[in-house]
Amino acid sequence: MDVFYNPEGMGDVLIVPVKEGDRYEIEYMNYGPVTKITDRQGELLGYNIFEASEHLSLIEKGKIMLSEAMLDEIRTLFAAHGLEDKLDFDLRPKFVVGYVEEKKAHENADKLSVCQVDVGDEMLQIVCGAPNIDQGQKVVVAKVGATMPSGMQIKPTTLRGVPSNGMICSQKELGLPNAPTEKGIYVLSEKSKAGEPFVF
């Protein structure tokens, strides 16, 4: 799970996004330096922590992978201001190496493939439109909950009637320097291990 801290651009605020919502249907509740953001049905969308550097041990800037240590600091801050949310977040890496166990043609779309991808601790079904996807490859998988460099959040979806849980990424989608212009997923070396974090 990623959080965001950009003191030069947005001030001393840590942004903790949980779920996207309609910006016209948002409600805010303040607990000291913490603003809890929900939709009008009470579903949690995220938190803004103001004066973040005074309350948290922030070393990195930009997109930061939420660690258990930082989460413990946030829980302590919440408790000190009467906010009793449990913060049971999934802290497993969202960008990981996947192994394509199986690739089948999509029954309702000529240019789509339905892949079974081993990501170490689970098997994900992912619909992929890349022309170079194939069985036996090591690839980069953005799991559900990942935020792409473009800002797009990966969600469970259905493509032409087939469920898809995650995204097999190209170098361009990952924002890697010197990414090729032609379409195609990023195929990793055989040394990569399914389930290990992909760092970029």
TIRO-2110 file (N, C-alpha, C; in Angstrom, 1 decimal):
// TIRO-2110
0.8, -1.2, 0.0, N, 1, A
0.0, 0.0, 0.0, CA, 1, A
0.9, 1.2, 0.0, C, 1, A
0.6, 2.2, -0.9, N, 2, A
1.4, 3.4, -1.0, CA, 2, A
0.7, 4.6, -0.3, C, 2, A
1.5, 5.4, 0.3, N, 3, A
1.1, 6.7, 0.8, CA, 3, A
1.9, 7.8, 0.1, C, 3, A
1.5, 9.1, 0.2, N, 4, A
2.1, 10.1, -0.5, CA, 4, A
2.5, 11.3, 0.3, C, 4, A
3.8, 11.8, 0.2, N, 5, A
4.2, 12.9, 1.0, CA, 5, A
5.1, 13.8, 0.0, C, 5, A
4.5, 15.0, -0.2, N, 6, A
5.2, 15.9, -1.1, CA, 6, A
5.2, 17.3, -0.5, C, 6, A
6.1, 17.5, 0.5, N, 7, A
6.1, 18.8, 1.2, CA, 7, A
6.3, 20.0, 0.4, C, 7, A
7.1, 19.9, -0.7, N, 8, A
7.3, 21.1, -1.5, CA, 8, A
6.1, 21.4, -2.3, C, 8, A
5.3, 20.4, -2.8, N, 9, A
4.2, 20.7, -3.6, CA, 9, A
2.9, 20.9, -2.9, C, 9, A
2.7, 20.1, -1.7, N, 10, A
1.4, 20.1, -1.1, CA, 10, A
1.5, 20.5, 0.4, C, 10, A
2.7, 20.9, 0.9, N, 11, A
2.8, 21.2, 2.3, CA, 11, A
3.1, 19.9, 3.1, C, 11, A
3.1, 20.1, 4.4, N, 12, A
3.5, 19.0, 5.4, CA, 12, A
2.3, 18.1, 5.6, C, 12, A
1.9, 17.4, 4.6, N, 13, A
0.7, 16.5, 4.7, CA, 13, A
1.0, 15.1, 4.1, C, 13, A
0.7, 14.1, 4.9, N, 14, A
0.8, 12.7, 4.4, CA, 14, A
-0.6, 12.3, 3.9, C, 14, A
-0.7, 11.9, 2.7, N, 15, A
-2.0, 11.4, 2.1, CA, 15, A
-2.0, 9.9, 2.2, C, 15, A
-3.1, 9.4, 2.8, N, 16, A
-3.2, 7.9, 2.9, CA, 16, A
-4.5, 7.6, 2.1, C, 16, A
-4.4, 7.3, 0.8, N, 17, A
-5.6, 6.9, 0.0, CA, 17, A
-6.0, 5.5, 0.3, C, 17, A
-7.2, 5.2, 0.4, N, 18, A
-7.7, 3.9, 0.7, CA, 18, A
-8.6, 3.4, -0.5, C, 18, A
-9.5, 4.3, -1.0, N, 19, A
-10.4, 4.0, -2.1, CA, 19, A
-10.8, 5.3, -2.8, C, 19, A
-11.0, 5.1, -4.1, N, 20, A
-11.4, 6.3, -4.9, CA, 20, A
-12.9, 6.5, -4.6, C, 20, A
-13.3, 7.8, -4.7, N, 21, A
-14.7, 8.2, -4.5, CA, 21, A
-15.0, 9.4, -5.3, C, 21, A
-16.3, 9.7, -5.4, N, 22, A
-16.8, 10.8, -6.1, CA, 22, A
-16.5, 12.1, -5.3, C, 22, A
-15.7, 13.0, -5.9, N, 23, A
-15.3, 14.2, -5.1, CA, 23, A
-16.4, 15.1, -4.7, C, 23, A
-17.6, 14.9, -5.3, N, 24, A
-18.8, 15.7, -4.9, CA, 24, A
-19.6, 15.0, -3.8, C, 24, A
-19.2, 13.8, -3.5, N, 25, A
-19.9, 13.0, -2.4, CA, 25, A
-19.0, 12.7, -1.2, C, 25, A
-18.1, 13.7, -0.9, N, 26, A
-17.1, 13.4, 0.1, CA, 26, A
-17.5, 14.2, 1.4, C, 26, A
-17.2, 13.5, 2.5, N, 27, A
-17.4, 14.1, 3.8, CA, 27, A
-16.1, 14.1, 4.6, C, 27, A
-15.9, 15.0, 5.5, N, 28, A
-14.6, 15.2, 6.2, CA, 28, A
-14.9, 15.2, 7.7, C, 28, A
-14.1, 14.5, 8.5, N, 29, A
-14.2, 14.6, 9.9, CA, 29, A
-12.8, 14.8, 10.5, C, 29, A
-12.6, 15.7, 11.4, N, 30, A
-11.3, 16.1, 11.9, CA, 30, A
-11.0, 15.6, 13.3, C, 30, A
-9.9, 15.0, 13.4, N, 31, A
-9.4, 14.5, 14.7, CA, 31, A
-8.0, 15.0, 15.0, C, 31, A
-7.9, 16.2, 15.5, N, 32, A
-6.6, 16.9, 15.7, CA, 32, A
-6.0, 17.1, 14.3, C, 32, A
-4.8, 16.6, 14.1, N, 33, A
-4.1, 16.8, 12.8, CA, 33, A
-4.6, 15.9, 11.7, C, 33, A
-5.5, 15.0, 12.0, N, 34, A
-5.9, 13.9, 11.1, CA, 34, A
-7.3, 14.3, 10.5, C, 34, A
-7.5, 14.3, 9.2, N, 35, A
-8.8, 14.4, 8.6, CA, 35, A
-9.1, 13.0, 8.0, C, 35, A
-10.3, 12.5, 8.4, N, 36, A
-10.8, 11.3, 7.9, CA, 36, A
-11.8, 11.6, 6.8, C, 36, A
-11.6, 10.9, 5.6, N, 37, A
-12.4, 11.2, 4.4, CA, 37, A
-13.3, 10.0, 4.1, C, 37, A
-14.6, 10.2, 4.0, N, 38, A
-15.5, 9.2, 3.7, CA, 38, A
-16.4, 9.6, 2.6, C, 38, A
-17.2, 8.7, 2.0, N, 39, A
-18.3, 9.1, 1.1, CA, 39, A
-19.5, 9.3, 2.0, C, 39, A
-20.6, 9.7, 1.4, N, 40, A
-21.8, 10.0, 2.2, CA, 40, A
-22.5, 8.8, 2.8, C, 40, A
-22.1, 7.6, 2.4, N, 41, A
-22.6, 6.4, 3.0, CA, 41, A
-21.7, 5.9, 4.1, C, 41, A
-20.6, 6.7, 4.4, N, 42, A
-19.7, 6.3, 5.5, CA, 42, A
-18.6, 5.4, 5.1, C, 42, A
-18.4, 5.1, 3.8, N, 43, A
-17.3, 4.2, 3.4, CA, 43, A
-16.0, 5.0, 3.4, C, 43, A
-15.0, 4.4, 3.9, N, 44, A
-13.7, 5.1, 4.1, CA, 44, A
-13.0, 5.3, 2.7, C, 44, A
-12.6, 6.5, 2.5, N, 45, A
-11.8, 6.8, 1.2, CA, 45, A
-10.3, 7.1, 1.5, C, 45, A
-10.0, 7.6, 2.7, N, 46, A
-8.6, 7.8, 3.1, CA, 46, A
-8.5, 8.8, 4.2, C, 46, A
-7.2, 9.2, 4.5, N, 47, A
-6.9, 10.1, 5.5, CA, 47, A
-5.9, 11.2, 5.0, C, 47, A
-6.0, 12.4, 5.5, N, 48, A
-4.9, 13.3, 5.4, CA, 48, A
-4.3, 13.6, 6.8, C, 48, A
-3.0, 13.5, 6.9, N, 49, A
-2.4, 13.8, 8.2, CA, 49, A
-1.6, 15.1, 8.0, C, 49, A
-2.0, 16.1, 8.7, N, 50, A
-1.4, 17.4, 8.6, CA, 50, A
-0.2, 17.5, 9.6, C, 50, A
0.7, 18.4, 9.4, N, 51, A
1.9, 18.6, 10.2, CA, 51, A
2.6, 17.2, 10.4, C, 51, A
2.6, 16.4, 9.3, N, 52, A
3.0, 15.0, 9.3, CA, 52, A
4.4, 14.8, 9.9, C, 52, A
5.3, 15.8, 9.5, N, 53, A
6.7, 15.6, 10.0, CA, 53, A
6.9, 15.7, 11.5, C, 53, A
5.9, 16.4, 12.1, N, 54, A
5.9, 16.5, 13.6, CA, 54, A
5.4, 15.3, 14.3, C, 54, A
4.7, 14.4, 13.6, N, 55, A
4.1, 13.2, 14.2, CA, 55, A
4.7, 11.9, 13.8, C, 55, A
5.3, 11.9, 12.6, N, 56, A
5.8, 10.7, 12.0, CA, 56, A
7.2, 10.8, 11.6, C, 56, A
7.9, 9.6, 11.5, N, 57, A
9.3, 9.6, 11.1, CA, 57, A
9.4, 9.5, 9.6, C, 57, A
9.3, 10.6, 8.9, N, 58, A
9.2, 10.6, 7.4, CA, 58, A
10.6, 10.9, 6.9, C, 58, A
11.2, 9.9, 6.2, N, 59, A
12.5, 10.0, 5.6, CA, 59, A
12.4, 10.2, 4.1, C, 59, A
11.5, 9.4, 3.5, N, 60, A
11.3, 9.5, 2.1, CA, 60, A
10.3, 10.6, 1.7, C, 60, A
10.3, 10.9, 0.4, N, 61, A
9.3, 11.8, -0.2, CA, 61, A
8.7, 11.2, -1.4, C, 61, A
7.5, 11.7, -1.8, N, 62, A
6.9, 11.2, -3.0, CA, 62, A
6.0, 10.0, -2.6, C, 62, A
6.0, 9.0, -3.5, N, 63, A
5.2, 7.8, -3.2, CA, 63, A
6.0, 6.9, -2.3, C, 63, A
5.4, 6.5, -1.1, N, 64, A
6.1, 5.8, -0.1, CA, 64, A
5.4, 4.5, 0.2, C, 64, A
6.0, 3.4, 0.2, N, 65, A
5.4, 2.1, 0.6, CA, 65, A
5.2, 2.1, 2.1, C, 65, A
3.9, 2.0, 2.5, N, 66, A
3.6, 2.0, 3.9, CA, 66, A
4.2, 0.8, 4.6, C, 66, A
5.0, 1.1, 5.6, N, 67, A
5.6, 0.0, 6.4, CA, 67, A
4.8, -0.3, 7.7, C, 67, A
5.1, -1.4, 8.3, N, 68, A
4.5, -1.7, 9.6, CA, 68, A
4.9, -0.7, 10.6, C, 68, A
6.2, -0.2, 10.6, N, 69, A
6.7, 0.8, 11.5, CA, 69, A
5.9, 2.1, 11.4, C, 69, A
5.7, 2.6, 10.1, N, 70, A
5.0, 3.8, 9.9, CA, 70, A
3.5, 3.6, 10.3, C, 70, A
2.9, 2.5, 10.0, N, 71, A
1.6, 2.2, 10.4, CA, 71, A
1.4, 2.2, 11.9, C, 71, A
2.3, 1.7, 12.6, N, 72, A
2.3, 1.8, 14.1, CA, 72, A
2.3, 3.2, 14.6, C, 72, A
3.1, 4.1, 14.0, N, 73, A
3.1, 5.5, 14.3, CA, 73, A
1.8, 6.2, 14.0, C, 73, A
1.2, 5.8, 12.9, N, 74, A
-0.1, 6.4, 12.6, CA, 74, A
-1.2, 5.9, 13.5, C, 74, A
-1.2, 4.6, 13.9, N, 75, A
-2.1, 4.1, 14.9, CA, 75, A
-2.0, 4.9, 16.2, C, 75, A
-0.7, 5.1, 16.7, N, 76, A
-0.5, 5.9, 17.9, CA, 76, A
-1.1, 7.3, 17.8, C, 76, A
-0.9, 7.9, 16.7, N, 77, A
-1.4, 9.3, 16.4, CA, 77, A
-2.9, 9.3, 16.5, C, 77, A
-3.5, 8.3, 15.8, N, 78, A
-5.0, 8.2, 15.8, CA, 78, A
-5.5, 8.0, 17.2, C, 78, A
-4.9, 7.1, 18.0, N, 79, A
-5.4, 6.8, 19.3, CA, 79, A
-5.3, 8.1, 20.2, C, 79, A
-4.2, 8.9, 20.0, N, 80, A
-4.0, 10.1, 20.8, CA, 80, A
-5.1, 11.1, 20.6, C, 80, A
-5.8, 11.0, 19.4, N, 81, A
-6.8, 12.0, 19.1, CA, 81, A
-8.2, 11.4, 19.0, C, 81, A
-8.4, 10.2, 19.6, N, 82, A
-9.7, 9.7, 19.7, CA, 82, A
-10.2, 9.0, 18.4, C, 82, A
-9.4, 8.7, 17.4, N, 83, A
-9.8, 8.1, 16.2, CA, 83, A
-9.5, 6.6, 16.3, C, 83, A
-10.6, 5.8, 16.4, N, 84, A
-10.4, 4.4, 16.8, CA, 84, A
-10.4, 3.4, 15.6, C, 84, A
-10.2, 3.9, 14.4, N, 85, A
-10.1, 3.0, 13.2, CA, 85, A
-9.0, 2.0, 13.3, C, 85, A
-9.2, 0.8, 12.9, N, 86, A
-8.3, -0.3, 13.2, CA, 86, A
-7.1, -0.3, 12.2, C, 86, A
-7.3, 0.3, 11.0, N, 87, A
-6.2, 0.3, 10.0, CA, 87, A
-5.6, -1.0, 9.7, C, 87, A
-6.5, -1.9, 9.4, N, 88, A
-6.0, -3.3, 9.0, CA, 88, A
-5.7, -3.3, 7.5, C, 88, A
-4.6, -2.7, 7.1, N, 89, A
-4.2, -2.6, 5.7, CA, 89, A
-3.4, -3.7, 5.3, C, 89, A
-3.5, -4.1, 4.0, N, 90, A
-2.7, -5.1, 3.4, CA, 90, A
-1.3, -4.5, 3.0, C, 90, A
-0.3, -4.8, 3.7, N, 91, A
1.0, -4.1, 3.5, CA, 91, A
1.9, -5.0, 2.5, C, 91, A
1.4, -6.0, 1.9, N, 92, A
2.2, -6.8, 1.0, CA, 92, A
2.5, -5.9, -0.2, C, 92, A
3.6, -6.1, -0.9, N, 93, A
4.0, -5.3, -2.1, CA, 93, A
2.9, -5.5, -3.1, C, 93, A
2.6, -4.4, -3.8, N, 94, A
1.6, -4.4, -4.9, CA, 94, A
2.2, -4.5, -6.3, C, 94, A
3.5, -4.3, -6.4, N, 95, A
4.1, -4.6, -7.7, CA, 95, A
5.1, -5.8, -7.5, C, 95, A
4.8, -6.9, -8.1, N, 96, A
5.5, -8.2, -7.8, CA, 96, A
5.9, -8.9, -9.1, C, 96, A
6.8, -9.8, -9.0, N, 97, A
7.1, -10.7, -10.1, CA, 97, A
6.0, -11.8, -10.2, C, 97, A
5.5, -12.0, -11.4, N, 98, A
4.6, -13.1, -11.6, CA, 98, A
5.1, -14.1, -12.7, C, 98, A
4.6, -15.3, -12.5, N, 99, A
5.0, -16.3, -13.5, CA, 99, A
3.7, -16.8, -14.2, C, 99, A
3.7, -16.6, -15.5, N, 100, A
2.5, -17.0, -16.3, CA, 100, A
2.4, -18.5, -16.5, C, 100, A
1.6, -19.1, -15.6, N, 101, A
1.4, -20.5, -15.6, CA, 101, A
0.6, -21.0, -16.9, C, 101, A
-0.3, -20.2, -17.3, N, 102, A
-1.2, -20.6, -18.3, CA, 102, A
-1.7, -19.4, -19.1, C, 102, A
-1.8, -19.5, -20.4, N, 103, A
-2.4, -18.5, -21.3, CA, 103, A
-3.4, -19.1, -22.2, C, 103, A
-4.6, -18.6, -22.2, N, 104, A
-5.6, -19.1, -23.1, CA, 104, A
-6.2, -17.9, -23.9, C, 104, A
-6.7, -18.2, -25.1, N, 105, A
-7.4, -17.1, -25.8, CA, 105, A
-8.7, -16.7, -25.1, C, 105, A
-9.0, -15.4, -25.1, N, 106, A
-10.3, -14.9, -24.6, CA, 106, A
-11.4, -15.4, -25.6, C, 106, A
-12.5, -15.9, -25.0, N, 107, A
-13.5, -16.5, -25.9, CA, 107, A
-14.4, -15.4, -26.6, C, 107, A
-14.3, -14.2, -26.1, N, 108, A
-15.1, -13.1, -26.6, CA, 108, A
-14.3, -11.9, -27.2, C, 108, A
-13.0, -12.1, -27.3, N, 109, A
-12.1, -11.0, -27.9, CA, 109, A
-10.9, -11.6, -28.5, C, 109, A
-10.7, -11.3, -29.7, N, 110, A
-9.5, -11.9, -30.5, CA, 110, A
-8.2, -11.5, -29.9, C, 110, A
-8.1, -10.2, -29.5, N, 111, A
-6.8, -9.7, -29.1, CA, 111, A
-6.5, -9.8, -27.6, C, 111, A
-7.4, -10.4, -26.8, N, 112, A
-7.1, -10.6, -25.4, CA, 112, A
-6.8, -12.0, -25.0, C, 112, A
-6.0, -12.2, -24.0, N, 113, A
-5.6, -13.5, -23.5, CA, 113, A
-6.0, -13.5, -22.0, C, 113, A
-6.4, -14.7, -21.6, N, 114, A
-6.7, -15.0, -20.2, CA, 114, A
-5.6, -15.7, -19.6, C, 114, A
-4.9, -15.1, -18.6, N, 115, A
-3.7, -15.7, -18.0, CA, 115, A
-3.9, -16.1, -16.6, C, 115, A
-3.3, -17.2, -16.2, N, 116, A
-3.3, -17.6, -14.8, CA, 116, A
-1.8, -17.3, -14.4, C, 116, A
-1.7, -16.4, -13.4, N, 117, A
-0.4, -15.9, -13.0, CA, 117, A
-0.1, -16.2, -11.6, C, 117, A
1.0, -16.9, -11.3, N, 118, A
1.5, -17.2, -10.0, CA, 118, A
2.3, -16.0, -9.4, C, 118, A
1.8, -15.4, -8.4, N, 119, A
2.5, -14.3, -7.8, CA, 119, A
3.0, -14.6, -6.4, C, 119, A
3.3, -15.9, -6.2, N, 120, A
4.0, -16.3, -5.0, CA, 120, A
3.1, -16.8, -3.9, C, 120, A
2.1, -16.0, -3.5, N, 121, A
1.2, -16.4, -2.4, CA, 121, A
-0.2, -16.7, -2.9, C, 121, A
-0.4, -16.5, -4.2, N, 122, A
-1.7, -16.8, -4.8, CA, 122, A
-1.6, -16.9, -6.3, C, 122, A
-2.7, -17.4, -6.9, N, 123, A
-2.8, -17.4, -8.4, CA, 123, A
-3.8, -16.4, -8.8, C, 123, A
-3.4, -15.5, -9.7, N, 124, A
-4.3, -14.5, -10.2, CA, 124, A
-4.8, -14.7, -11.6, C, 124, A
-6.0, -14.6, -11.9, N, 125, A
-6.5, -14.6, -13.3, CA, 125, A
-6.4, -13.1, -13.8, C, 125, A
-5.7, -12.9, -14.9, N, 126, A
-5.5, -11.6, -15.4, CA, 126, A
-5.7, -11.6, -16.9, C, 126, A
-6.6, -10.8, -17.4, N, 127, A
-6.9, -10.6, -18.8, CA, 127, A
-5.9, -9.6, -19.3, C, 127, A
-5.1, -10.0, -20.4, N, 128, A
-4.0, -9.2, -20.9, CA, 128, A
-4.2, -9.0, -22.4, C, 128, A
-3.9, -7.8, -22.9, N, 129, A
-4.0, -7.5, -24.3, CA, 129, A
-2.7, -7.4, -25.0, C, 129, A
-1.6, -7.6, -24.3, N, 130, A
-0.3, -7.5, -24.9, CA, 130, A
0.0, -8.6, -26.0, C, 130, A
0.5, -8.2, -27.1, N, 131, A
0.7, -9.2, -28.2, CA, 131, A
1.8, -10.2, -27.8, C, 131, A
2.7, -9.9, -26.9, N, 132, A
3.9, -10.7, -26.6, CA, 132, A
3.7, -11.6, -25.3, C, 132, A
2.5, -11.6, -24.8, N, 133, A
2.3, -12.4, -23.5, CA, 133, A
2.3, -13.8, -23.9, C, 133, A
3.0, -14.7, -23.0, N, 134, A
3.0, -16.1, -23.3, CA, 134, A
3.2, -16.9, -22.0, C, 134, A
2.8, -18.1, -22.1, N, 135, A
3.0, -19.0, -21.0, CA, 135, A
4.5, -19.2, -20.7, C, 135, A
4.9, -19.3, -19.4, N, 136, A
6.3, -19.5, -19.0, CA, 136, A
7.1, -18.3, -18.8, C, 136, A
6.5, -17.1, -19.0, N, 137, A
7.2, -15.9, -18.8, CA, 137, A
7.2, -15.4, -17.3, C, 137, A
8.3, -14.7, -17.0, N, 138, A
8.3, -13.9, -15.7, CA, 138, A
7.9, -12.5, -16.1, C, 138, A
7.0, -11.9, -15.4, N, 139, A
6.4, -10.6, -15.8, CA, 139, A
6.2, -9.8, -14.5, C, 139, A
6.0, -8.5, -14.7, N, 140, A
5.7, -7.6, -13.6, CA, 140, A
4.2, -7.5, -13.5, C, 140, A
3.7, -7.8, -12.3, N, 141, A
2.2, -7.7, -12.0, CA, 141, A
1.9, -6.6, -11.0, C, 141, A
1.0, -5.7, -11.4, N, 142, A
0.4, -4.7, -10.5, CA, 142, A
-0.8, -5.4, -9.9, C, 142, A
-0.8, -5.6, -8.6, N, 143, A
-1.9, -6.3, -8.0, CA, 143, A
-3.0, -5.3, -7.7, C, 143, A
-4.2, -5.8, -7.4, N, 144, A
-5.3, -5.0, -7.0, CA, 144, A
-4.9, -4.1, -5.8, C, 144, A
-5.2, -2.8, -5.9, N, 145, A
-4.7, -1.8, -4.9, CA, 145, A
-3.5, -1.1, -5.3, C, 145, A
-2.8, -1.5, -6.3, N, 146, A
-1.6, -0.8, -6.7, CA, 146, A
-2.0, 0.5, -7.4, C, 146, A
-1.1, 1.5, -7.3, N, 147, A
-1.3, 2.8, -7.9, CA, 147, A
-0.2, 2.9, -9.0, C, 147, A
-0.6, 3.0, -10.2, N, 148, A
0.4, 3.1, -11.3, CA, 148, A
1.0, 4.5, -11.3, C, 148, A
2.2, 4.6, -12.0, N, 149, A
2.8, 6.0, -12.1, CA, 149, A
1.9, 7.0, -12.7, C, 149, A
1.0, 6.6, -13.5, N, 150, A
0.0, 7.5, -14.1, CA, 150, A
-1.0, 8.0, -13.2, C, 150, A
-1.1, 7.4, -12.0, N, 151, A
-2.1, 7.7, -11.0, CA, 151, A
-3.3, 6.7, -11.0, C, 151, A
-3.4, 5.9, -12.1, N, 152, A
-4.5, 4.9, -12.1, CA, 152, A
-4.4, 3.9, -11.1, C, 152, A
-5.5, 3.6, -10.4, N, 153, A
-5.5, 2.6, -9.4, CA, 153, A
-6.0, 1.2, -9.9, C, 153, A
-5.3, 0.2, -9.6, N, 154, A
-5.7, -1.1, -10.2, CA, 154, A
-6.8, -1.7, -9.3, C, 154, A
-7.9, -2.1, -10.0, N, 155, A
-9.1, -2.6, -9.3, CA, 155, A
-9.5, -3.9, -10.0, C, 155, A
-10.3, -4.8, -9.3, N, 156, A
-10.9, -5.9, -9.9, CA, 156, A
-11.8, -5.5, -11.0, C, 156, A
-11.8, -6.1, -12.1, N, 157, A
-12.7, -5.7, -13.2, CA, 157, A
-13.1, -6.9, -14.0, C, 157, A
-14.0, -6.7, -15.0, N, 158, A
-14.4, -7.8, -15.9, CA, 158, A
-14.2, -7.2, -17.3, C, 158, A
-13.5, -8.0, -18.1, N, 159, A
-13.2, -7.6, -19.5, CA, 159, A
-13.9, -8.6, -20.5, C, 159, A
-14.9, -8.1, -21.2, N, 160, A
-15.6, -8.9, -22.1, CA, 160, A
-16.2, -10.1, -21.4, C, 160, A
-16.7, -10.0, -20.2, N, 161, A
-17.3, -11.1, -19.5, CA, 161, A
-16.4, -12.0, -18.7, C, 161, A
-15.1, -11.7, -18.7, N, 162, A
-14.1, -12.5, -17.9, CA, 162, A
-13.5, -11.7, -16.8, C, 162, A
-13.5, -12.2, -15.6, N, 163, A
-12.9, -11.4, -14.4, CA, 163, A
-11.4, -11.3, -14.6, C, 163, A
-10.9, -10.2, -14.2, N, 164, A
-9.5, -9.9, -14.2, CA, 164, A
-9.1, -9.2, -12.9, C, 164, A
-8.0, -9.8, -12.3, N, 165, A
-7.6, -9.3, -10.9, CA, 165, A
-6.1, -8.9, -11.0, C, 165, A
-5.9, -7.7, -11.5, N, 166, A
-4.5, -7.2, -11.6, CA, 166, A
-4.2, -6.8, -13.0, C, 166, A
-2.9, -6.5, -13.2, N, 167, A
-2.5, -6.0, -14.5, CA, 167, A
-1.0, -6.5, -14.8, C, 167, A
-0.8, -7.0, -15.9, N, 168, A
0.6, -7.4, -16.4, CA, 168, A
1.1, -6.2, -17.1, C, 168, A
2.3, -5.7, -16.7, N, 169, A
2.7, -4.3, -17.0, CA, 169, A
3.7, -4.3, -18.1, C, 169, A
3.7, -3.2, -18.9, N, 170, A
4.8, -2.9, -19.8, CA, 170, A
5.8, -2.0, -19.2, C, 170, A
6.9, -1.8, -19.8, N, 171, A
7.9, -0.8, -19.2, CA, 171, A
7.3, 0.6, -19.2, C, 171, A
6.6, 0.9, -20.3, N, 172, A
6.0, 2.3, -20.4, CA, 172, A
5.0, 2.5, -19.3, C, 172, A
4.2, 1.5, -19.0, N, 173, A
3.2, 1.7, -17.9, CA, 173, A
3.8, 1.8, -16.6, C, 173, A
5.0, 1.2, -16.4, N, 174, A
5.8, 1.3, -15.1, CA, 174, A
6.6, 2.6, -15.1, C, 174, A
6.6, 3.4, -16.1, N, 175, A
7.3, 4.6, -16.1, CA, 175, A
8.8, 4.5, -16.2, C, 175, A
9.3, 3.3, -16.7, N, 176, A
10.7, 3.1, -16.7, CA, 176, A
11.4, 3.9, -17.8, C, 176, A
12.6, 4.4, -17.5, N, 177, A
13.3, 5.1, -18.6, CA, 177, A
13.7, 4.3, -19.8, C, 177, A
13.7, 4.9, -20.9, N, 178, A
14.0, 4.3, -22.2, CA, 178, A
13.1, 3.1, -22.5, C, 178, A
11.8, 3.2, -22.1, N, 179, A
10.9, 2.1, -22.4, CA, 179, A
10.6, 2.1, -23.9, C, 179, A
10.5, 0.8, -24.4, N, 180, A
10.3, 0.7, -25.9, CA, 180, A
8.9, 1.3, -26.2, C, 180, A
8.8, 1.8, -27.4, N, 181, A
7.5, 2.4, -27.9, CA, 181, A
6.5, 1.4, -28.4, C, 181, A
7.0, 0.2, -28.8, N, 182, A
6.0, -0.8, -29.3, CA, 182, A
5.3, -1.4, -28.1, C, 182, A
4.1, -1.9, -28.4, N, 183, A
3.3, -2.5, -27.4, CA, 183, A
3.8, -3.8, -26.9, C, 183, A
3.7, -4.1, -25.7, N, 184, A
4.2, -5.4, -25.2, CA, 184, A
4.5, -5.3, -23.7, C, 184, A
4.3, -6.4, -23.0, N, 185, A
4.6, -6.5, -21.6, CA, 185, A
6.1, -6.6, -21.4, C, 185, A
6.5, -6.3, -20.1, N, 186, A
7.9, -6.3, -19.8, CA, 186, A
8.2, -7.8, -19.3, C, 186, A
9.0, -8.5, -20.1, N, 187, A
9.4, -9.9, -19.8, CA, 187, A
10.7, -9.8, -19.0, C, 187, A
10.7, -10.4, -17.8, N, 188, A
11.9, -10.4, -16.9, CA, 188, A
12.8, -11.6, -17.2, C, 188, A
13.9, -11.6, -16.6, N, 189, A
14.9, -12.7, -16.7, CA, 189, A
14.4, -13.9, -15.9, C, 189, A
14.9, -15.0, -16.2, N, 190, A
14.6, -16.3, -15.5, CA, 190, A
15.0, -16.2, -14.1, C, 190, A
16.0, -15.4, -13.7, N, 191, A
16.5, -15.3, -12.4, CA, 191, A
15.4, -14.8, -11.4, C, 191, A
14.5, -14.0, -11.9, N, 192, A
13.4, -13.4, -11.1, CA, 192, A
12.6, -14.5, -10.5, C, 192, A
12.1, -14.3, -9.2, N, 193, A
11.3, -15.3, -8.5, CA, 193, A
9.9, -14.8, -8.3, C, 193, A
8.9, -15.7, -8.6, N, 194, A
7.5, -15.3, -8.5, CA, 194, A
7.2, -14.9, -7.1, C, 194, A
6.6, -13.7, -6.9, N, 195, A
6.2, -13.2, -5.6, CA, 195, A
7.1, -12.2, -5.0, C, 195, A
8.4, -12.1, -5.6, N, 196, A
9.3, -11.1, -5.0, CA, 196, A
8.9, -9.7, -5.4, C, 196, A
9.1, -8.7, -4.6, N, 197, A
8.7, -7.3, -5.0, CA, 197, A
9.5, -6.9, -6.2, C, 197, A
8.8, -6.1, -7.1, N, 198, A
9.4, -5.5, -8.2, CA, 198, A
9.7, -4.0, -7.8, C, 198, A
10.9, -3.6, -7.8, N, 199, A
11.3, -2.2, -7.4, CA, 199, A
11.7, -1.4, -8.6, C, 199, A
11.1, -0.2, -8.7, N, 200, A
11.4, 0.6, -9.9, CA, 200, A
11.4, 2.1, -9.4, C, 200, A
END
